[in-house]
Amino acid sequence: MSCCFFITQVNDVITTTYSSTVEAGNVTAACAFRYTYDKGGNITEKSVYPFTTGTPGTATDTIAYTYDSTWKDKMTSFDGYTLDYDALG
């Protein structure tokens, strides 16, 4: 197993990138994950890239997360799916 981990910050957006390869038998899985957070620490995006030890190229998948504009840490959608809450939250 090998891995790389990078953290970057531009203005109020913090991005972490984690790359990993795992070998199991004759199969090798290799990918890099890039997580982007808002200034409140909420994840806003997860992107998947081919494995790299440098700057990731083009994402193979991106998942967006959105939050309520009043209650800033209340997630309202994930990967295009709307989240509903009952009276208890």
N, C-alpha and C positions, 0 to 999 in steps of 0.2 A: 504494500500500500504506500502510495506517495501522495502528498498534498501540499497545497500552497494557500495562504490566507492573506488578503490585502484589505486595508481599510482606507477609504478616501473621504474627504469632506469638501464640498463646494457650497459656499454660503451656508444655508440651514439644512442641506441635504447630506446625510451620511450614507455611504455605500460600503457594504462589506462584500468581498468576493472570496469564495472558497472553492478550490479545485481539488479533486480527489480521483485517484484511480484505485480500483479494487479488483483483485484477481480471484476467481473462484473456478477451479478446474481449468477448462479451456476457454472460459469467457472472461473478458476484461471489460468492466464498465468504467467509463471515463467521462466526467463532465465537470463543469464549473458552475457554481451558483452565485448570482449577484443579488444581494438584498439591498433595497433602498428604503430609508426611513425618513419620516418628516421630523421637524424640530421637537416634537413631543415624544419621539421615540417609537411611533407607530410604523409598522412596516407598510409601505405603499406599493412596493413592487418586488416580485421575485422573478428573475430571469435565469434561464438555463442555457449554457453554452458548451461547445465541445471543450474537452480538457485543455488547459494551457498553463504554462508557468509565467506567462506575461499578461499583457492586456487582452481581455476576451474579444473575439471578433463579433460575428452576428449571432444574436440569440436564436435558439431553436424553439424556445417557448417562453412566454412572458405571462405572468399572472398579476393582475392589478387588484389592489385592496382599496376600498374607499370608506370614509368615516363620516359620521354625523357632523354637521357644521356647528351645532350648539354643544353637544356632548362629544368632545373631540376624540375620546378614546373608544367610542361606540362604533364598531365596525358595521357598515351598512351593506357592503357587498364584497364578494370574493370571487375572482375569476368569472365575472359576469353573472353570478347568482346573487339575488337579493336576500339579505338576512332579515328575518322578522323576529320581533321580540314580544313576549307577553307582558302583562302588568308587573311581573316580578323581575323583568329584565332578561 
